[in-house]
Amino acid sequence: MSHFKILVIYYLLFGVSVLSSQEIDDKNNQDYCSGYLSEVYGTLDPIEDTLIRSNIEKFFDQNFDYTNYLNYDLYYDIKKKKFITNSKNLDLSDYKKVNYPNFEIIILNAHIQNVIFNNPNGNYCPAFGDNCKSNSIDLYFKAAEDFSTSWNNYTNPIDYLNYDFKNNQCYDLLNTNISKKNFISDLNLYIQILLDQ
């Protein structure tokens, strides 16, 4: 697993906190889905079994339109701590190659969009903010608890994806309208935020 992916997983996974049940409405959906999608990404990304990863990719191909192009080989500049945006005419041996298959792009894009760009307060709460209300943090960790409970009900990731994941409210945030250029730009901003913490 690449250094960057380990960094993302480390910062996305804060652990699971036992919280009282709360009703999740549209106002609180951002905080909840921030936690939920970070857990989904952090759990699916490290799976190394090629058959399971292939089946996860097939699940996303079957449930979303236009996933054919969502398999990016990106090149990470370790010195600059960001992905390069234009690899033409570059000696790519100087960069760390990182592959993002469709499910990682779709989930990570939804997480980045939800955490950073839809945040009305601009402090990336609750994932990165230090001025979070207790309700935001509670919802973030409630999502992690919900994910953990549902994930542990299955022995096969595909069963989890077909049942609990598809029926979770955060599933509606996923889409495939993702340009490679914008994804790299958003990912670089995300990395910068992670590194500044």
N, C-alpha and C positions, 0 to 999 in steps of 0.2 A: 504494500500500500504506500502511496506517495506521502511525502512529508506534509504537503499541503492538506491532503485529505485527513490525515491524522490531526492536524491543527484544527481543521473545521470541526471534526468530531469532538475533540477535546472541549472546544468552546461551546458547541451546541448542547452537549450533554451535561447538565448541571446535577443530574441525579433525580430521583423520584421522591417527592415529598407527599406524605399522606395529608390530604385536605378534605374538608367537608364538601359534600356534593353541592354544586351551584348550578343554577340555570344559566345556560349559555345563550345569549341573545346576540343580535347583530352588532351591538355596541361593544360587546366583549369578545366577539369572534376573532379579532386580530390577535389578542393576547393568547387565547386558547390555541389557535391554529399555529401561532409561532412555536409554541411548545410541542404541539402534536407533530407538525411537519419536521421539526428538528429531530425528534425521536425516530420517525419513520426513516428519514435520510440516514441518520447515524446508525441505524440497525441494518438497513439494506446495503449500504455502501461497502462495509467490510466483508460481506459474503464473498468467499473466494471460489466456491464450488461452481465450475463453469456451466453445468447443467442447470443448477438453480438460478444462476444469473441470467442464463439464456431464457429460462421460463419467465423470469420477472420481466425481461425485455419484451417477451411475447405478450404478457399480460397488458403492458402499456400499449403495444402495437394494436391489440384487439379492442382496447377500451378507449382509445383516443385516435383522432384523425391526424394525418400528416406527421407521423413519427419517423418516417423513413430517413429524413435528413438529421434527426436528432441523435447523432453519435459523433461527438467532437473529440479530436485529438488536439489538445491545447498544449502550449509550450510555456513553461514557467521559468521566469528569469529569477534565479535564486538571489542574485545580488540586489536587484531592484525590488524583489518581493512582490512581483505581479506577473500576470500572464501577458505575453506579447500579443499585440493586436494585429500585427501584420507580419506574417512569416515569410513573405516572398523575398527572395534574394538574400536570405539569412542562412548562416551555417547553424543548423538546428542542433548540432551536437553540443553546442554551448548551453542548451536549455534542457530542463527536465520535462520529458513528455508525460502528459497526464491524460488518460482517456476518460471521458464522461459518456456513458451510454444513455439511452433515452430516459430511463427512469430517474437517473441521478439529475439530469438536466431539468426534467419536468418538476421534480420535487424541490430541488435546490432553488430553481427559479421562483417557484411559488413562495418558498420560505423567504427568499431575499426580498421579493416584492412585498410580501406581507409584513415583514419585520421593519424594513427600512423605508420603503417608498410610500406606504400607506399609513405611516405613523404621523398623526396630527401634531404630536408634541416635538418631533424631530430629535428625540434622544434615544431612539432605538429600543425603547422599553417594550417588554421586560428583558429581552435577551441580553442587551448590552447597557441599558440605561442605569444610572445610579440614582435617579430621582423618581423611582417607580412607586406608584400607589400599591398598597398591599393587595388590593383586588387584582391588579394586573399580574403580580407575581403568583398569587394563588391560582389564577386561571392558567397561567403558563405551566405550573407544576401539576395542576389537575389534569391537564392534557397529557403530560408525561405519565401520570398514574393510569389514566384511561388507556393509553397506548400499551403500557406494560401489561395491564390486565388482559386486554384483548389479544395481544401478541402471544402471551403465555397459554392461551386457550387452543393454540394450533401447533402442530408439529411440522407443518409444511407452510412456508411463506406464501405460496400461491393461494392456499385456503384462506389465510389471513387477508390477503389482498382482495380476494373475491367476495368475502363476506363483510368483515368489520371495516376494512379500509374503504371500500366502495360505499358503505353506508354512513361513513363519518362525514360530518358537516364540512370538514376541511377539504374533502375530495373535490368539492365544487370550485375550489380555488385553482385547481390544476388546469393547465391548458398547454397547447403546443404551438401557440403563436409566439415563438421565441427565435429571434435572429441571433446568429452566432456572434456578431459584432456587439450587440447589446448585452448578450449574456456575459461575454468577456469583460465588458466595461462594468457591469453590475457586480460581477465576481471580484474584480479588482477593488471596487469600492468596499465590498464586503470584507475582503482580506485586510484592507487598510484599517477598517473599523476594528477587526479582530486584533490586529497587531498593535493598535493604539490603546487597547484595554490593559 
